[in-house]
C-alpha cells in the first residue's frame, strides 16, 4: 500500500510536469507547425501519459490521451496538417487531462465524466475520410496501450486507486521527490535567523578573548551559521519561469478571444525569486497581460493602418537590480488614451473638470489604480468591471513592492514591477536616536543625503519657524525622529 502511494505520487508529479510542458509546446507548435522535433516531443510526452495512466487503470485518462495521440500521430507522419481547430482541441484535451490528474491527486479516484464529444472531434480530425468516427474509436486497435481499450459509449466507472496493490520490481528503487510544507521552511528560516543573532552576540566576546581555542570555535560557528543561512535562502528560491511557463497559453487564449495577434517574448526567465513571492505575483502578472492585450494592443487591421506589424509584441522581462527583482510587461500597442482616462475620471466623479485639466500624463496614469476605474463602457469577460489595477497595486505593495506605468501614445505601454528578492531577509538601514537603535526597510527609502551639521552651508534653513532642508533648490520639511517618537533628546537647532 505504501509502495503504491509512492508510485502514484511520482506519477502525478510526472503527469503535472508533462501536461504543463504540453501547454507550452502546443502553443509553440501552433506557431511553428513544420517543426518535426517539436511534434516528436509532444507525441512522446502524450504517449508517456497514456502508458502510465494505463498502469493505474485510469480509463478515462487513457482513452482521451489515446485520441489525442492518434491525431498527433497523423500530424507527425505528415498525413494531415495542424490548424487552429486541431490546436484548440488538443489544448482542450490537455485541460481535461489536468482536471483528471487534480481529482486523482485529491481523491485517489478518477472522476466520472463523458469526453465522447471531444474524443469524436479528435478522432474525426485524425480520420477526416472516415464516415463513422464512433466506430473508428471503438474498433481501432490500441494494443500499444498497457491495458485493453474501452468501448467509447460505455460510461467510465470511477475506480478507487487506494485499493490497488502495486509493488516495484526487486532491485529497482523509486526516487520520490520530497515535498516540504512552506511553514516548515519558514520555521527553519526563523531558526537560522536566530542563530545569526546569537552569533552576533558571541562575536564581541571572541574579539576580546585571548583563548585561541575559544576564538577558533567562534570562527567556525560564524562560518557555519552564514552557510546555513545561505543554504536556507537557496531552498526558498525558484526561477521565475515556473510561473511564466503558463503565460504562452494565456496569451494565446486571450488574443484569440480579443481577435488579435500577439507574440509573447520572455527575457530573464532564469531570474530567481522567493517561492512565496512567486505565488504572490502570479495573479497580478496575469491581469497585466490580459489588460495589455485587451486595452493597449490594437486589432491587426488597425495596426496595419498605423504602419505596424499585424502581430503585436508583448515582452516579459525579469532581472535582478540593487537587491530587487525588476519585472517588466511591455507592449507595442496604442498605449494609454490619456483623454479617455481624463473623461472617465470626470464622468465617474473621481475628480473635478478643473483639476482634471491640470493633471499631467503621469498623474492621469495614477487614476487607473483607483477602485472602480475603467476606460471600457462594455462589460466583458476580460474588462469593464473596474476591478483589477487597484487589486494589482495592493497585491504588489503588500509584499513590499511597487508598480510604475509609463505609456507613449501609439508606441505602447511599459509596466515595471519592483519586487523584493525575498521576504525572509529584509535589508534595513540602522539609525540611532535618543539612545535607541531603529531599523528602516531599505525598500522604503527613496534617497539618502549626507549631512554635515558643522558645515557653514549645511542646507538647513528656518522657514517661518519650520526647519527645512534645501535639496536641489527645493525646500523639504524636516521631521526629527526623537520628536516623532517622544524620545528624551532635543531636536538640533537649525540656526546652529
N, C-alpha and C positions, 0 to 999 in steps of 0.2 A: 504493500500500500504506500509506504513512504517512498519507495523507488518510483512508483507510478506518479506520485505528486511531483517529484523532482523532474521527471522526464516531461510531464505536462507543462510545468513551469518553463522548462527550457524551450518546448515547442511554442508556447505562447510568446515568449520573448523573441524567438527567431521569426515567428509569423508577423509580429508587430513591425520588426525591422524590415522585413521583405515588403510588407504592404505599404509602409511609409516610403520605401525606395521606389516601389512601383508607381506611386503617385507622381514622384519626380520624373521617373523615366517615361511614363505615358505622356506627360506634357512635353518633354524633350523630343520624344518620338513623333509627336504631332507636328513639331516644328521641323524635324529632320526625318521625314518618312523613308528616306533612302539610306539610312544608316544601318547596315546589316549587323554590326556589333551590338548596337543598342537593342534591336529587336531580339537578338540572341540572348542578351542578358535578361530581358523581360520574360522571354519564354522559359528560360531556366529557372528564374525566380518563381514563376507561377507553377511550373512543373514540380518544384520542390514543395510548394504549399500543398499541391494536390496529393502528392505521395505521402507527406507527413500527416495530412488530415485523414487519409485512409487508415493509417496506423492506429488512430484513435476512434475510428468509425464515425467520423463527422460527415455523415452522408450528404447533408445539405451543402456544406462547405465544399466537399469533394465534387459533387455534381456541378455546382456553379463554376468552380475553378476549371473543371474539365471543359465546359462550354467555352470559357474564355481562352483556354489553351488551344482548343480546336480552331478558333478564329485566328489566334496568333500564329498557329502552325501554317495556315494558308497564306497569311501575310509574309511570313518568313520565307516560304518557298516561292514567293512571287506570283502565286495564282490570283491573288486579289491585292488591291492597294488600300492603304489606310486613308480614311477621310474623316470628316468631323463627326459624322454619325457613329462610325465604328469606335472612334476615340472616346466619345461621350458614353457609349455603352460599356466600354472597358473600364472607364473611371467609375461608372455606376456600380459595376460588378465589384470593383475594389472597395467601394464604400460599404457594400453589403458584407463582404468578407471581413472588413474591420468590425462591423457591428456584431457579427457572429463570434469573433475572437473575444471581444469585450464581454459578451454574455458568458462565454465559456470560462473566462478568467474569474468572473464574479460568482457564477452559479455552478460551475463544473458540468453544465448541461448545454447542449447545442439548442438554440432557440427554435421554436416551431415557426414556420413561415413558408410561403409559396413564392418561389422565384421563377415559376414557369414562364411568365411573360418575358422576363429578362433572358432566360435561357433560350426561349424560342427566337428572340431577337438576335442573340449572339450566334446561334446555330444557323439562322436564316442568312445572316451576313457571311458566315463561313461557307454556306452552301447556297449561293444565290440561285442556282438552277434547279434546286430541289423543290418538288411540288408539295411535299408533306414534311414540314420541319419536325413535327412531333414524332413522326415515325423515324426520322433520322436520329433524333435524340434517343429514342427508346432502343433502337436496334444497332446503333453504331458500336463497334467493338471498342471497349475501353479496357482491354486486357492488360494494358500497361499499368493501369492503376493497381494499387495494392489490395483493393477489395473489389468484389463484383459490383457491376453497375446497378443502378436503381431504375425502375420504371418511372419516367418523369411525371406521370399522372398520379402516382401513389404518394400520399402525404407522408412527410418525414416525421417520424416519432422522435421526440427528444430522448436522448439517452444519457443517463447519469454516469459521467465518466469516473466517479469515485468508486464504482463497482468493478471496474476493470482491474485485472491483475497483470501487471507488466513488470518483467524482470530483465535487466540488461544482460547481455551475453557475458559469460565469465571472462574475466581479464580485461573487460572494457570499462574503464572508469568514465563517469559522466561529470564534466566540469560544469557546475551550476553557478550562475552569477550570484553574487552576494548583494542583497538589497538591504540598505541601511535606512532606517527612518530618519527624516530630517531633524526631528527633535533630539535624536541621539547624537547626530553630528553637531548640533548646536550646543549640547551639554559638553561634548568633548572640546569644542572650541572655547567654551567658557572656562573649562578646567585649564586649558593651555594658557588662556589669558591670566588666570590667577597664578599660574606658575611663573609667568613673566613678571608679575608684580612682586611675587615672593623673591624671585631672583634679584630684582632691582633693590629690594631691601637688604639683600645679602651682600651685594657688591661693595657698598661702602666699608663693611667690616673687613672684607678681604684686602681692600686697599690700605687699611690701617694696620693689618696684621703682618707680623714678621714670620709667621709659621708657613713654611713653603708647602707643606702637605695640605694645609687648610686652603691656601690660595690656589693651589693646583686643583683641588676638589671643586672649589667655587668656579674656576675657569671651565672645568668640564661640565658643570651644571649649566653654566651660561651658554655654552655651545650647544648642548643637547636641548635646552629649552628653546633656543632660537630655531633649531632644526625642526623640533616638534611643531612649533607654531607655523613654520613654512609648509610642512607636510599637511597640516590640517587645512591650511588655506588652499592648497592644491586639490585636496579632496572635494572642496566645495566648488571649484572652478570647472566650467564646461564651455566648450566652443559655442559660439552663438549660432552656428549652423544647425544645432539641434532644434531650434525653433524656425530658422529660415528655410529648412528643408520643405516645409509645407506651404510656403508662400507662392512658389510657381503654380501650384494647383489653384490657390486662392486667386491669383492674378488672372489665370485663365478663365475661371468661372465668372468672376465679376466683370471682366471685359466682354465676355460673351453676353452676359445679361444686359450690359450697357450698350451693346452693339458697337464696340470699339476694338481697336487692335493695339495691344500693349506688349512690349518686350521687357521682361524683368532682367536686370543686371545686378549681380551681387558682388561686392568687393569687401574683403576683410572678414569673410565668414569664419576664419580660424580664430578670430579675436575671442579671448576667454572672458567670462563674466561669472559672477557668483550664481550658482544654480537657482537660488531663491529669487534673485533679481531677474533671471531669465523668465521664470514663471510670471513675474510681475509686469514685464514689458511686452509679453506676447499679445495681449488684448489691445493695448494702445497701438502697437505696430499694425495689427490687423485693421484697426479703424483708420489709421493714417493711410494705409494702402488703398482701402476701399474708398476713402474720401478723395484721394488723389485721382483715382480712375473716374469716379462719378462726377466730381466737381471741376477739376482742373483740366484733365485731358479731353481734347476735343474729339468729335467724330472723325472718321477717316476722310469723309468728303470735305469737311471744314478745314482739316489740316492741309489737304491738297490745295484748297483755295488760298491758304496763307503761305504756300510755298514750302510747307513742311512735309516730311515723310508721313505716309498714312499710318505707319506703325510708330507709336509713341514709345519713348524710352522711360522706364521707371527704374531708378537706381537705388539700391540699398547698400549703404556703406557703413562700415564699423572700423574703429581704430582706437588705440589707447593714446591718451593725451593728458599729461600732467596729473596722473593718478586717477583719471576719469576715463570712462568709455564713451566715445562720441559716436552716436548712431544717426545717420542722415537718410532721409527719404526725399529723393529729388526726382522731379518730373519735368518734361519739356512741353507742358501743356499751355493753356491760356493764362494760367496764373490767377491771382485773386482779383475779382472785379470790385475795385475799391468803391466805385459809385454805387454798386449794388449793395455793398456792405453798409455804406452810409445811409442809403434809403431804407434798408430793412431795420437798421438800428433806430431810425426816427419813427417808422411806422409801428414798431413794437414798443415804443415808449421808453426805450432804454437810454435815450439821450435827446436833448433838445435840438431843434434845427440849427440854432445859432452856434451851439457848442460843436455840433457835428461838422459844420462847415469849416471850423478852425482846426480840426484834427488832422494830424499828419498820417501818412500811409502806415507807419509803424503803429501808431495809436489805433488806427482803424482795425489792424490785424488783431490787436488785443481784444477787440469786441467779439471776435469769433469765439473766444473762450468763455463768454458769458453764458450761463444756463438758459436754455430755451432759444438760443440764437440759431437761425438757419437762413441761408440765402435761397432755399428752394421752396417754392409755393406748393408743389405737388408732393404728397407723402408717398414714398415708395419703400421697397424692401431695404434700400440702401441709405436713404436720406430723407430729410424733410421733417423730422420729428424734433429737431432742436436739442437732441441728446447725443453727445459724442465728444466734441472737442473739450468741453468743460470736464468731462469724466477723464479724458486722456490727460489733461493738465493735472488734475487732482491725483491720479494714479502715479504719475511721474514725480510729482512733488512729495508724495507720501514716502517715497523711497530715497529722498534726498537729492532728487534730480531736478532738471529744469528743461523747458521746451522753448524753442525760438523759431519763429517762422519769418522768412523773407520771401518776397514774391515780386517778379517783374512781369507786367502785362505782356502776353503773347510770347513770353520766354520760359515761364514755368514757375514752380514753387519749390522752395527749399526748406525742409523742416529738419531742425537739428535738436537731438536729444542729448543731454549730458547726464550720464548715469554714474553713480559711484561704483568703483570696481567691486566692492564687497560691502556688506553691512556688518561683517564680523569684526573688522578693524576700521575705526573711524579716525582719519588723520585730523589732528587738532592743533591749535595754537595755544601755548601756555602763556597766561598773563597773570600778573600779581597786582593786587590792590588791597589796601587795608590790612596787610599782613596775611592775606589769603591768596591761594593759587586757584585760578579758574581756567577752564578749557573751552575754547571756542572752535566748533567744527570748521574745518578749512573750506568746505563747500558753501559755507555761509559768508565767507569773506570775499569781498569784491576786489579790494586793493589794500596794500599795506604802505604806509607813508612813514619814512624815517623822520623823527622829531628830535631836535636838539634844543632843550629848554634854555640853555645859557647863551645861545647864539643871538647876536644883536637883531637879526631879522629871522625869527623862528616861525613866522607865518601866522601866529595867533594875534587876533585883533579883538578889540572890545566894540561890539556893535550895539549901542544903546543898552549897555549893561549885560548883554549876552555874549559869552566868549565864542568866537568863531575862528575857523582856520581857513586861510586863503590857499586854495588849491587850483592851479591853472586859471587864475583870475575869477574864481568862484568862491563865495563865502559859504562855508559849511558849518552849521551849528555844532558845537561840541557838547557831548554828554559824558560826564565823568562817572566811571563805574562805581566808585565808592559812594557817590551821591545817590545813584540809582538803587544801590543795594543797602543804603544806610549804614555804610561801614565807618568806623571811627577814624577817619583821616580827612583832613580838609582838602578841598579842591585847590589846585595850583592857581595862583593869581596870574591872569593873562597879561597884566601890566609889568610883571617882574621880568 
